[in-house]
Amino acid sequence: MKKFKYYILIILFSIITINIYASSSSEYKENINFPNFTKIVKNSSTSVVNISTIKKSLYSINILPEKKIPEIFKKFFGNRNIGYISNNNEVYSIGTGFIISDDGYILTNAHVVNNSDKIIVKLKNKTDNKTDNKTDYIARLIGIDNKTDIALIKIKVQYLPVINLGNSDEIQVGEWVAAIGSPFGFDQTITSGIVSALNRTLPNDIYVPFIQTDVAINPGNSGGPLLNIQGKVIGINSQIITRSGGFMGLSFSIPINIAMKIANQIKIYGKVHRGWLGIKIKPLFDNENFKNNICGILIYKILFNNESIKPGDIIISVNGKKIKSYKILTQIVNNIIPGQKIMLKILRNGKYKNIKIKVCEVTN
């Protein structure tokens, strides 16, 4: 009888434990909201285009034998050698772009189209234009800005689906994001991940505060959109850090707010006008203020007559944004249109001052 009661207690305890586990497990599942990327694909993919370029080469190298050309490259270029110089010395490459106006303006990376003799844009769907029912178009290069790796191209088509623009200033570390592009020629490929960090500065790239993500980006993704969960573009996929030539978890995108400022200047002026303070600067490492945990940049030479600032002044902030390095100062000032005035917070002789200064234009 005692054994029977003992077994009954074990059974009851097991049932209670299972119910508690099942309840907590279901609550845990309810609290996890994994993103649904189907809306992103539906709302944004028609605005993403495949870009292929052809450029003449002046040099002759060993070309890849026809039998060894990967099938995916044959899909786009037949038996021509992508990334290699063909028999007629033509080099072929693939990238991505996205439509920013219904009359054919497309944003992409400068390195995707730079020095190309021909730019071919492939739309996802045929246009609604009854007289022009096709997907492939020859694009015209409007302009390039190599410093930020931005290029603006245009195709002669009307009523195109325009991608929705987001606000890259509102990005938060940890939020879900997705990329649409043509990695290795597989167009309309979507990959996802999270924002890993903001305001990253890469070697030899002091003009862009990059968005770092763990979204899978590979050759062919360059110039494609980085999208938030609402399907709005918040960046342009530009670079990866890799030892293998492919994705290794470190992807970098240009913030869309910066990209659109560059694109608008290219569209209006054909080039980019960059702001400059007309000063020479250096870090505070050898300065007494560095020992006092003062964060800023030291002005050591004035190149233009300006009574507002003096050698020895330390720039603490620009328009309310703290200056922690010369790269941050360069990024902020370069994105200000020459002629505009900005507010500098400086430290001079141990006292803080707010002064207005007119931004001049960068010259060669």
TORBAKE-153719 format. One record per residue (C-alpha): residue in three letters; x, y, z; residue number from 1. Coordinates in Angstrom, 2 decimals. Each point is the difference from the previous one (the first is absolute). Layout:
# residues N
+------+---------+---------+---------+-----+
! rest !       x !       y !       z !  nr !
+------+---------+---------+---------+-----+
!  ALA !       X !       Y !       Z ! NUM !
...
+------+---------+---------+---------+-----+
***
This chain:
# residues 364
+------+---------+---------+---------+-----+
! rest !       x !       y !       z !  nr !
+------+---------+---------+---------+-----+
!  MET !    0.00 !    0.00 !    0.00 !   1 !
!  LYS !    2.85 !    2.36 !    0.84 !   2 !
!  LYS !    1.65 !   -0.80 !   -3.32 !   3 !
!  PHE !   -3.27 !    0.77 !   -1.80 !   4 !
!  LYS !   -0.26 !    3.42 !    1.71 !   5 !
!  TYR !    3.65 !    0.62 !   -0.81 !   6 !
!  TYR !   -0.57 !   -0.66 !   -3.72 !   7 !
!  ILE !   -3.11 !    2.21 !    0.00 !   8 !
!  LEU !    2.03 !    2.89 !    1.46 !   9 !
!  ILE !    2.71 !   -0.47 !   -2.65 !  10 !
!  ILE !   -2.60 !    0.06 !   -2.78 !  11 !
!  LEU !   -1.70 !    3.12 !    1.39 !  12 !
!  PHE !    3.35 !    1.78 !    0.40 !  13 !
!  SER !    0.95 !   -0.88 !   -3.58 !  14 !
!  ILE !   -3.30 !    1.33 !   -1.37 !  15 !
!  ILE !    0.36 !    3.29 !    1.92 !  16 !
!  THR !    3.62 !    0.40 !   -1.16 !  17 !
!  ILE !   -0.92 !   -0.62 !   -3.63 !  18 !
!  ASN !   -2.87 !    2.52 !    0.18 !  19 !
!  ILE !    2.23 !    2.64 !    1.56 !  20 !
!  TYR !    2.69 !   -0.57 !   -2.64 !  21 !
!  ALA !   -2.56 !    0.09 !   -2.83 !  22 !
!  SER !   -1.54 !    3.19 !    1.38 !  23 !
!  SER !    3.33 !    1.79 !    0.43 !  24 !
!  SER !    1.14 !   -1.24 !   -3.40 !  25 !
!  SER !   -3.11 !    1.39 !   -1.72 !  26 !
!  GLU !    0.39 !    3.31 !    1.83 !  27 !
!  TYR !    3.63 !    0.13 !   -1.08 !  28 !
!  LYS !   -0.99 !   -0.59 !   -3.62 !  29 !
!  GLU !   -2.67 !    2.69 !    0.22 !  30 !
!  ASN !    2.56 !    2.51 !    1.26 !  31 !
!  ILE !    2.34 !   -0.61 !   -2.94 !  32 !
!  ASN !   -1.10 !    1.99 !   -3.03 !  33 !
!  PHE !    2.06 !   -1.15 !   -2.93 !  34 !
!  PRO !   -0.29 !    2.36 !   -2.97 !  35 !
!  ASN !   -2.01 !   -0.90 !   -3.07 !  36 !
!  PHE !    1.95 !    1.04 !   -3.08 !  37 !
!  THR !   -2.74 !   -0.83 !   -2.51 !  38 !
!  LYS !   -1.28 !    3.59 !    0.12 !  39 !
!  ILE !    3.48 !    1.31 !   -0.74 !  40 !
!  VAL !    0.26 !   -2.21 !   -3.06 !  41 !
!  LYS !   -3.49 !    0.93 !   -1.17 !  42 !
!  ASN !    0.37 !    3.76 !    0.50 !  43 !
!  SER !    3.64 !    0.56 !   -0.95 !  44 !
!  SER !    1.30 !   -2.68 !   -2.34 !  45 !
!  THR !   -1.55 !    1.51 !   -3.14 !  46 !
!  SER !    2.08 !    3.14 !    0.60 !  47 !
!  VAL !    3.29 !   -1.95 !    0.16 !  48 !
!  VAL !    1.88 !   -0.47 !   -3.27 !  49 !
!  ASN !    2.86 !   -2.12 !   -1.24 !  50 !
!  ILE !    2.88 !    1.99 !   -1.50 !  51 !
!  SER !    2.51 !   -1.53 !   -2.39 !  52 !
!  THR !    2.88 !    1.97 !   -1.44 !  53 !
!  ILE !    2.35 !   -0.41 !   -2.93 !  54 !
!  LYS !    3.34 !    1.73 !   -0.23 !  55 !
!  LYS !    2.77 !   -0.16 !   -2.55 !  56 !
!  SER !    3.39 !   -1.09 !    1.27 !  57 !
!  LEU !    3.28 !    1.27 !   -1.36 !  58 !
!  TYR !    1.83 !   -2.99 !    1.39 !  59 !
!  SER !    0.08 !   -3.64 !   -0.96 !  60 !
!  ILE !   -0.08 !   -2.76 !    2.61 !  61 !
!  ASN !   -0.72 !   -3.69 !    0.00 !  62 !
!  ILE !   -3.73 !   -0.49 !   -0.37 !  63 !
!  LEU !   -2.04 !   -2.71 !    1.70 !  64 !
!  PRO !   -0.58 !   -2.96 !   -2.32 !  65 !
!  GLU !   -3.58 !   -0.22 !   -1.20 !  66 !
!  LYS !   -0.53 !   -3.41 !    1.60 !  67 !
!  LYS !    0.89 !    1.42 !    3.41 !  68 !
!  ILE !   -2.41 !    2.96 !   -0.09 !  69 !
!  PRO !   -2.54 !   -0.47 !    2.85 !  70 !
!  GLU !   -3.55 !   -0.66 !   -1.19 !  71 !
!  ILE !   -1.36 !    2.98 !    1.97 !  72 !
!  PHE !    2.20 !    2.37 !   -1.99 !  73 !
!  LYS !   -1.10 !   -1.64 !   -3.26 !  74 !
!  LYS !   -3.57 !    0.86 !    1.00 !  75 !
!  PHE !    0.80 !    3.72 !   -0.23 !  76 !
!  PHE !    2.84 !    0.15 !   -2.49 !  77 !
!  GLY !   -0.16 !   -3.21 !   -2.03 !  78 !
!  ASN !    3.53 !   -1.26 !   -0.60 !  79 !
!  ARG !    1.58 !    3.37 !    0.69 !  80 !
!  ASN !    2.40 !    0.14 !    2.92 !  81 !
!  ILE !   -1.30 !    1.96 !    2.99 !  82 !
!  GLY !    2.81 !    1.56 !    1.97 !  83 !
!  TYR !    2.43 !   -1.10 !   -2.66 !  84 !
!  ILE !    1.07 !    1.58 !   -3.24 !  85 !
!  SER !   -1.74 !   -1.62 !   -2.95 !  86 !
!  ASN !    1.35 !   -0.63 !   -3.46 !  87 !
!  ASN !   -0.91 !    3.56 !   -0.97 !  88 !
!  ASN !    1.53 !    1.39 !    3.22 !  89 !
!  GLU !   -3.33 !    0.76 !    1.72 !  90 !
!  VAL !   -0.43 !   -0.34 !    3.76 !  91 !
!  TYR !   -3.42 !   -0.84 !    1.40 !  92 !
!  SER !   -1.24 !    0.49 !    3.56 !  93 !
!  ILE !   -3.24 !   -0.06 !    1.99 !  94 !
!  GLY !   -1.46 !    2.29 !    2.67 !  95 !
!  THR !   -3.29 !    1.27 !    1.38 !  96 !
!  GLY !   -1.90 !    3.28 !    0.16 !  97 !
!  PHE !   -3.41 !    1.34 !    0.96 !  98 !
!  ILE !   -2.48 !    2.41 !   -1.55 !  99 !
!  ILE !   -0.37 !    3.37 !    1.77 ! 100 !
!  SER !   -2.30 !    1.76 !   -2.51 ! 101 !
!  ASP !   -2.73 !   -1.20 !   -2.33 ! 102 !
!  ASP !    1.72 !    1.60 !   -3.00 ! 103 !
!  GLY !    3.02 !   -2.29 !    0.14 ! 104 !
!  TYR !    2.59 !    1.29 !    2.50 ! 105 !
!  ILE !    1.84 !   -2.88 !    1.69 ! 106 !
!  LEU !    2.40 !    0.07 !    2.94 ! 107 !
!  THR !    2.96 !   -2.38 !    0.24 ! 108 !
!  ASN !    3.66 !   -0.14 !    1.02 ! 109 !
!  ALA !    2.65 !    1.90 !   -1.91 ! 110 !
!  HIS !    2.22 !   -3.07 !   -0.18 ! 111 !
!  VAL !   -2.80 !   -1.92 !   -1.76 ! 112 !
!  VAL !   -0.11 !    2.32 !   -3.03 ! 113 !
!  ASN !    3.31 !    1.87 !    0.12 ! 114 !
!  ASN !    1.93 !    0.05 !   -3.31 ! 115 !
!  SER !   -2.68 !   -2.07 !   -1.75 ! 116 !
!  ASP !   -0.59 !    0.31 !   -3.73 ! 117 !
!  LYS !   -3.52 !   -1.41 !    0.26 ! 118 !
!  ILE !   -2.43 !   -0.29 !    2.92 ! 119 !
!  ILE !   -2.93 !   -2.41 !   -0.34 ! 120 !
!  VAL !   -2.90 !    0.15 !    2.45 ! 121 !
!  LYS !   -2.30 !   -2.97 !    0.39 ! 122 !
!  LEU !   -3.39 !    0.64 !    1.62 ! 123 !
!  LYS !   -1.79 !   -2.68 !    2.00 ! 124 !
!  ASN !   -3.22 !    0.40 !   -1.97 ! 125 !
!  LYS !   -0.89 !    1.33 !   -3.41 ! 126 !
!  THR !   -1.17 !    3.62 !   -0.04 ! 127 !
!  ASP !   -3.64 !    0.99 !   -0.38 ! 128 !
!  ASN !    0.94 !    2.02 !   -3.07 ! 129 !
!  LYS !   -1.74 !   -1.76 !   -2.89 ! 130 !
!  THR !    2.47 !    1.39 !   -2.53 ! 131 !
!  ASP !    3.02 !   -1.11 !    1.98 ! 132 !
!  ASN !   -0.76 !   -3.41 !    1.49 ! 133 !
!  LYS !    3.44 !   -1.25 !    1.08 ! 134 !
!  THR !    2.23 !   -0.41 !    3.04 ! 135 !
!  ASP !    3.52 !    0.88 !   -1.24 ! 136 !
!  TYR !    1.10 !    3.60 !   -0.60 ! 137 !
!  ILE !    3.22 !    1.84 !   -0.75 ! 138 !
!  ALA !    0.67 !    2.48 !    2.81 ! 139 !
!  ARG !    1.67 !    3.40 !   -0.17 ! 140 !
!  LEU !    2.50 !    0.99 !    2.68 ! 141 !
!  ILE !   -1.11 !    3.27 !    1.60 ! 142 !
!  GLY !    2.89 !    0.33 !    2.40 ! 143 !
!  ILE !    2.32 !   -1.66 !    2.50 ! 144 !
!  ASP !    1.37 !    0.93 !    3.41 ! 145 !
!  ASN !    2.95 !   -2.25 !    0.73 ! 146 !
!  LYS !    0.53 !    1.36 !    3.51 ! 147 !
!  THR !   -3.32 !   -1.45 !    1.18 ! 148 !
!  ASP !   -0.25 !   -2.75 !   -2.65 ! 149 !
!  ILE !   -3.31 !    1.36 !   -1.32 ! 150 !
!  ALA !   -1.11 !   -0.02 !   -3.65 ! 151 !
!  LEU !   -3.17 !    1.23 !   -1.68 ! 152 !
!  ILE !   -1.12 !   -1.57 !   -3.28 ! 153 !
!  LYS !   -3.16 !    0.38 !   -2.10 ! 154 !
!  ILE !   -2.04 !   -2.05 !   -2.43 ! 155 !
!  LYS !   -2.55 !    1.41 !   -2.45 ! 156 !
!  VAL !   -3.13 !   -1.48 !    1.54 ! 157 !
!  GLN !   -3.06 !    1.55 !    1.64 ! 158 !
!  TYR !   -2.31 !   -1.14 !    2.80 ! 159 !
!  LEU !    2.52 !   -2.21 !    1.77 ! 160 !
!  PRO !   -0.61 !   -1.36 !    3.52 ! 161 !
!  VAL !    1.90 !    2.22 !    2.45 ! 162 !
!  ILE !    1.55 !   -1.40 !    3.15 ! 163 !
!  ASN !   -1.15 !    1.45 !    3.33 ! 164 !
!  LEU !    2.66 !    2.09 !    1.73 ! 165 !
!  GLY !    0.57 !   -0.34 !    3.72 ! 166 !
!  ASN !    1.94 !    2.15 !    2.45 ! 167 !
!  SER !    3.48 !   -1.30 !    0.77 ! 168 !
!  ASP !    0.25 !    2.35 !    2.99 ! 169 !
!  GLU !   -2.63 !   -2.14 !    1.76 ! 170 !
!  ILE !    1.84 !   -3.32 !   -0.32 ! 171 !
!  GLN !    0.59 !   -1.86 !    3.26 ! 172 !
!  VAL !    2.60 !   -2.65 !    0.72 ! 173 !
!  GLY !   -1.68 !   -3.40 !    0.21 ! 174 !
!  GLU !   -2.91 !    0.69 !   -2.34 ! 175 !
!  TRP !   -0.81 !   -2.42 !   -2.79 ! 176 !
!  VAL !    1.02 !    0.89 !   -3.54 ! 177 !
!  ALA !    0.05 !   -1.67 !   -3.41 ! 178 !
!  ALA !    1.87 !    0.35 !   -3.28 ! 179 !
!  ILE !   -1.18 !   -0.65 !   -3.55 ! 180 !
!  GLY !    2.58 !   -0.43 !   -2.71 ! 181 !
!  SER !    1.74 !   -2.16 !   -2.58 ! 182 !
!  PRO !    2.72 !   -1.94 !    1.86 ! 183 !
!  PHE !    2.08 !   -1.90 !   -2.55 ! 184 !
!  GLY !   -2.67 !    0.83 !   -2.57 ! 185 !
!  PHE !   -2.97 !   -1.48 !    1.87 ! 186 !
!  ASP !   -2.25 !    3.05 !   -0.37 ! 187 !
!  GLN !   -2.86 !    0.75 !    2.42 ! 188 !
!  THR !    1.73 !   -1.87 !    2.84 ! 189 !
!  ILE !   -1.09 !    1.11 !    3.47 ! 190 !
!  THR !    2.14 !   -0.49 !    3.11 ! 191 !
!  SER !   -0.60 !    1.22 !    3.53 ! 192 !
!  GLY !    1.70 !    0.77 !    3.30 ! 193 !
!  ILE !    0.34 !    2.75 !    2.57 ! 194 !
!  VAL !    1.75 !    3.34 !    0.31 ! 195 !
!  SER !    3.26 !   -0.78 !    1.80 ! 196 !
!  ALA !    1.37 !    3.53 !    0.44 ! 197 !
!  LEU !   -0.33 !    3.57 !   -1.27 ! 198 !
!  ASN !    2.42 !    2.71 !   -1.13 ! 199 !
!  ARG !    2.73 !   -2.42 !   -0.97 ! 200 !
!  THR !    3.05 !    1.51 !   -1.70 ! 201 !
!  LEU !    1.96 !   -2.23 !   -2.35 ! 202 !
!  PRO !    3.61 !    0.45 !   -1.13 ! 203 !
!  ASN !    0.27 !    2.56 !   -2.81 ! 204 !
!  ASP !   -3.73 !    0.82 !    0.36 ! 205 !
!  ILE !   -0.20 !    3.06 !    2.23 ! 206 !
!  TYR !   -3.01 !    1.49 !   -1.81 ! 207 !
!  VAL !   -2.65 !   -2.57 !    0.98 ! 208 !
!  PRO !   -1.23 !   -1.08 !    3.46 ! 209 !
!  PHE !   -0.89 !   -3.56 !   -1.04 ! 210 !
!  ILE !   -2.83 !   -2.17 !    1.31 ! 211 !
!  GLN !    1.45 !   -3.36 !    1.05 ! 212 !
!  THR !   -2.24 !   -3.09 !   -0.29 ! 213 !
!  ASP !    0.29 !   -3.77 !   -0.05 ! 214 !
!  VAL !   -2.18 !   -0.24 !   -3.11 ! 215 !
!  ALA !    1.53 !   -2.34 !   -2.60 ! 216 !
!  ILE !    1.52 !    2.26 !   -2.68 ! 217 !
!  ASN !    2.02 !   -1.45 !   -2.86 ! 218 !
!  PRO !    1.44 !    1.18 !   -3.33 ! 219 !
!  GLY !   -2.98 !    1.16 !   -2.05 ! 220 !
!  ASN !   -1.84 !    1.48 !    3.01 ! 221 !
!  SER !    1.88 !    3.30 !   -0.37 ! 222 !
!  GLY !   -2.35 !    2.93 !   -0.56 ! 223 !
!  GLY !   -3.07 !   -1.81 !    1.29 ! 224 !
!  PRO !   -2.31 !    1.24 !    2.76 ! 225 !
!  LEU !    0.22 !   -0.72 !    3.70 ! 226 !
!  LEU !   -3.62 !   -0.04 !    1.21 ! 227 !
!  ASN !   -1.62 !    0.29 !    3.41 ! 228 !
!  ILE !   -2.88 !   -2.21 !    1.07 ! 229 !
!  GLN !   -2.48 !    2.48 !   -1.52 ! 230 !
!  GLY !    1.60 !   -0.53 !   -3.41 ! 231 !
!  LYS !    1.55 !    3.48 !   -0.10 ! 232 !
!  VAL !    3.56 !    0.42 !   -1.26 ! 233 !
!  ILE !    2.37 !    1.22 !    2.71 ! 234 !
!  GLY !    3.31 !   -0.69 !   -1.70 ! 235 !
!  ILE !    1.92 !   -1.06 !   -3.10 ! 236 !
!  ASN !    1.95 !   -3.23 !    0.34 ! 237 !
!  SER !    3.56 !    0.92 !   -0.87 ! 238 !
!  GLN !    2.79 !   -2.02 !    1.59 ! 239 !
!  ILE !    0.90 !   -3.15 !    1.88 ! 240 !
!  ILE !    3.05 !   -0.99 !    2.00 ! 241 !
!  THR !    1.08 !   -3.46 !   -1.07 ! 242 !
!  ARG !    2.96 !   -2.31 !   -0.34 ! 243 !
!  SER !   -1.78 !   -2.41 !   -2.32 ! 244 !
!  GLY !   -1.47 !    2.43 !   -2.53 ! 245 !
!  GLY !   -3.50 !   -0.78 !    1.26 ! 246 !
!  PHE !   -2.18 !    0.79 !    3.02 ! 247 !
!  MET !    1.60 !   -0.42 !    3.43 ! 248 !
!  GLY !   -2.47 !    1.85 !    2.24 ! 249 !
!  LEU !    1.25 !    3.56 !   -0.46 ! 250 !
!  SER !   -2.04 !    2.07 !   -2.45 ! 251 !
!  PHE !   -0.05 !    3.78 !   -0.37 ! 252 !
!  SER !   -2.63 !    2.29 !   -1.48 ! 253 !
!  ILE !   -0.09 !    3.71 !   -0.83 ! 254 !
!  PRO !   -2.78 !    1.81 !    1.93 ! 255 !
!  ILE !   -2.80 !    0.96 !   -2.39 ! 256 !
!  ASN !   -0.22 !    3.58 !    1.33 ! 257 !
!  ILE !    3.59 !    0.61 !   -1.10 ! 258 !
!  ALA !   -0.49 !   -1.87 !   -3.27 ! 259 !
!  MET !   -3.04 !    2.06 !   -0.97 ! 260 !
!  LYS !    1.79 !    3.28 !    0.75 ! 261 !
!  ILE !    2.79 !   -1.10 !   -2.32 ! 262 !
!  ALA !   -2.44 !   -1.21 !   -2.66 ! 263 !
!  ASN !   -1.97 !    3.26 !    0.05 ! 264 !
!  GLN !    3.18 !    2.05 !   -0.47 ! 265 !
!  ILE !    1.10 !   -2.23 !   -2.87 ! 266 !
!  LYS !   -3.43 !    0.39 !   -1.59 ! 267 !
!  ILE !   -0.04 !    3.80 !    0.33 ! 268 !
!  TYR !    3.66 !    0.97 !   -0.39 ! 269 !
!  GLY !    1.59 !   -3.06 !   -1.60 ! 270 !
!  LYS !    2.47 !   -0.15 !    2.91 ! 271 !
!  VAL !    0.16 !    0.21 !    3.78 ! 272 !
!  HIS !    0.77 !    3.24 !    1.89 ! 273 !
!  ARG !    1.66 !   -0.76 !    3.33 ! 274 !
!  GLY !    0.31 !    2.21 !    3.03 ! 275 !
!  TRP !    3.32 !    0.87 !    1.65 ! 276 !
!  LEU !    1.00 !    2.15 !    2.96 ! 277 !
!  GLY !    3.29 !    1.21 !   -1.47 ! 278 !
!  ILE !    2.03 !   -1.27 !    2.92 ! 279 !
!  LYS !    2.63 !   -2.59 !    0.83 ! 280 !
!  ILE !   -0.71 !   -2.24 !    2.97 ! 281 !
!  LYS !    1.60 !   -2.72 !    2.09 ! 282 !
!  PRO !   -0.96 !   -2.27 !    2.93 ! 283 !
!  LEU !    0.40 !    1.02 !    3.62 ! 284 !
!  PHE !    2.49 !   -2.73 !    0.91 ! 285 !
!  ASP !    2.84 !    2.46 !    0.63 ! 286 !
!  ASN !   -2.23 !    2.60 !    1.61 ! 287 !
!  GLU !   -0.59 !    0.64 !    3.71 ! 288 !
!  ASN !   -3.76 !   -0.14 !   -0.57 ! 289 !
!  PHE !    0.30 !   -3.66 !   -1.01 ! 290 !
!  LYS !    1.19 !   -0.79 !    3.52 ! 291 !
!  ASN !   -3.11 !    1.75 !    1.34 ! 292 !
!  ASN !   -2.29 !   -2.29 !   -2.07 ! 293 !
!  ILE !   -0.96 !    2.79 !   -2.38 ! 294 !
!  CYS !   -1.37 !   -1.48 !   -3.20 ! 295 !
!  GLY !    0.50 !    2.02 !   -3.18 ! 296 !
!  ILE !    2.33 !    0.99 !   -2.83 ! 297 !
!  LEU !    2.77 !    2.60 !    0.21 ! 298 !
!  ILE !    0.27 !    2.79 !   -2.59 ! 299 !
!  TYR !    3.67 !    0.67 !   -0.63 ! 300 !
!  LYS !   -0.13 !    2.10 !   -3.18 ! 301 !
!  ILE !   -2.48 !    2.37 !   -1.69 ! 302 !
!  LEU !    0.23 !   -0.12 !   -3.79 ! 303 !
!  PHE !   -2.51 !    2.80 !   -0.66 ! 304 !
!  ASN !   -0.53 !    3.31 !    1.75 ! 305 !
!  ASN !   -2.58 !   -0.75 !    2.65 ! 306 !
!  GLU !   -0.22 !    2.04 !    3.16 ! 307 !
!  SER !   -2.46 !   -2.37 !    1.68 ! 308 !
!  ILE !    2.44 !   -2.84 !    0.54 ! 309 !
!  LYS !    3.66 !   -0.04 !    0.99 ! 310 !
!  PRO !    2.89 !   -2.45 !    0.15 ! 311 !
!  GLY !   -0.17 !   -1.81 !    3.32 ! 312 !
!  ASP !   -3.81 !   -0.17 !    0.03 ! 313 !
!  ILE !   -1.45 !   -3.44 !    0.65 ! 314 !
!  ILE !   -3.15 !   -0.94 !   -1.93 ! 315 !
!  ILE !   -2.35 !   -1.81 !    2.39 ! 316 !
!  SER !   -3.11 !   -0.29 !   -2.17 ! 317 !
!  VAL !   -1.50 !    1.04 !   -3.34 ! 318 !
!  ASN !   -3.71 !    0.82 !   -0.06 ! 319 !
!  GLY !   -0.37 !   -1.87 !    3.28 ! 320 !
!  LYS !    1.82 !   -3.15 !   -1.15 ! 321 !
!  LYS !    3.02 !   -0.93 !    2.08 ! 322 !
!  ILE !    3.32 !   -0.21 !   -1.83 ! 323 !
!  LYS !    1.94 !   -3.04 !    1.17 ! 324 !
!  SER !    2.38 !   -0.25 !   -2.97 ! 325 !
!  TYR !    1.11 !    1.87 !   -3.10 ! 326 !
!  LYS !   -1.94 !   -2.53 !   -2.09 ! 327 !
!  ILE !   -3.27 !    0.94 !    1.67 ! 328 !
!  LEU !    0.75 !    3.70 !   -0.53 ! 329 !
!  THR !    0.78 !   -0.66 !   -3.68 ! 330 !
!  GLN !   -3.21 !   -1.98 !   -0.51 ! 331 !
!  ILE !   -2.19 !    2.66 !    1.58 ! 332 !
!  VAL !    1.55 !    3.04 !   -1.69 ! 333 !
!  ASN !    0.31 !   -1.67 !   -3.41 ! 334 !
!  ASN !   -3.75 !   -0.62 !   -0.03 ! 335 !
!  ILE !   -0.79 !    3.69 !    0.54 ! 336 !
!  ILE !   -0.63 !    2.08 !   -3.10 ! 337 !
!  PRO !    2.69 !    2.70 !   -0.42 ! 338 !
!  GLY !   -1.25 !    3.44 !    0.95 ! 339 !
!  GLN !   -2.11 !   -1.18 !    2.92 ! 340 !
!  LYS !    0.86 !    0.91 !    3.59 ! 341 !
!  ILE !    0.54 !   -2.54 !    2.74 ! 342 !
!  MET !    0.21 !    0.23 !    3.77 ! 343 !
!  LEU !    3.32 !   -1.00 !    1.55 ! 344 !
!  LYS !    0.48 !   -0.62 !    3.68 ! 345 !
!  ILE !    3.66 !    0.65 !    0.77 ! 346 !
!  LEU !    2.27 !    0.01 !    3.00 ! 347 !
!  ARG !    2.32 !    3.02 !    0.13 ! 348 !
!  ASN !    2.28 !    0.79 !    2.92 ! 349 !
!  GLY !   -2.01 !   -2.25 !    2.29 ! 350 !
!  LYS !   -3.37 !    1.56 !   -0.90 ! 351 !
!  TYR !   -2.75 !   -1.39 !   -2.24 ! 352 !
!  LYS !   -1.37 !    2.20 !   -2.77 ! 353 !
!  ASN !   -2.68 !   -0.40 !   -2.67 ! 354 !
!  ILE !    0.85 !    1.67 !   -3.29 ! 355 !
!  LYS !   -1.49 !    0.04 !   -3.48 ! 356 !
!  ILE !    2.26 !   -0.57 !   -2.97 ! 357 !
!  LYS !   -0.65 !   -0.01 !   -3.73 ! 358 !
!  VAL !    0.88 !   -3.21 !   -1.81 ! 359 !
!  CYS !    2.17 !    0.39 !   -3.08 ! 360 !
!  GLU !    0.38 !   -2.48 !   -2.86 ! 361 !
!  VAL !    2.62 !   -2.69 !   -0.36 ! 362 !
!  THR !    2.33 !    0.69 !   -2.91 ! 363 !
!  ASN !    2.72 !   -2.10 !   -1.57 ! 364 !
+------+---------+---------+---------+-----+
***
